[in-house]
Amino acid sequence: MDERRDKARHRVLKAGTIEFGGGAIDCTVRNLSDTGAALGVTSPVGIPDHFTLFVQADHRHLPCTVVWRKEKRIGVRFG
C-alpha cells in the first residue's frame, strides 16, 4: 500500500474529545502525527467537517479538518 501522508503516524491509544459549537463527542486517538490523526468514534454521523480535538493526556487542543470517514473511524488533518 502506498503511503499518502507527508508524516508517518505513530500508533497511540489516548482519550480525546471532539469539540464543536457547544457540543462534544468522546473519541479515541488511534494514531497520531504532527499533521493529523485517526480517531475511533462510535459513529461519524453528526461530526462536522471542522472541529477542535482535545487530547486529554497531552492537554492539547488541535484544530481539525476531516479528510476521510469510515464506519467507526475518521481521519483528520490538523490546522
C-alpha positions, 0 to 999 in steps of 0.5 A: 500500500502506498503511503499518502501522508507527508508524516508517518503516524505513530500508533497511540491509544489516548482519550480525546474529545471532539469539540464543536459549537457547544457540543462534544463527542468522546473519541479515541486517538488511534494514531497520531502525527504532527499533521493529523490523526485517526480517531475511533468514534462510535459513529461519524454521523453528526461530526462536522467537517471542522472541529477542535480535538482535545487530547486529554493526556497531552492537554492539547487542543488541535484544530481539525479538518476531516479528510476521510470517514469510515464506519467507526473511524475518521481521519483528520488533518490538523490546522 
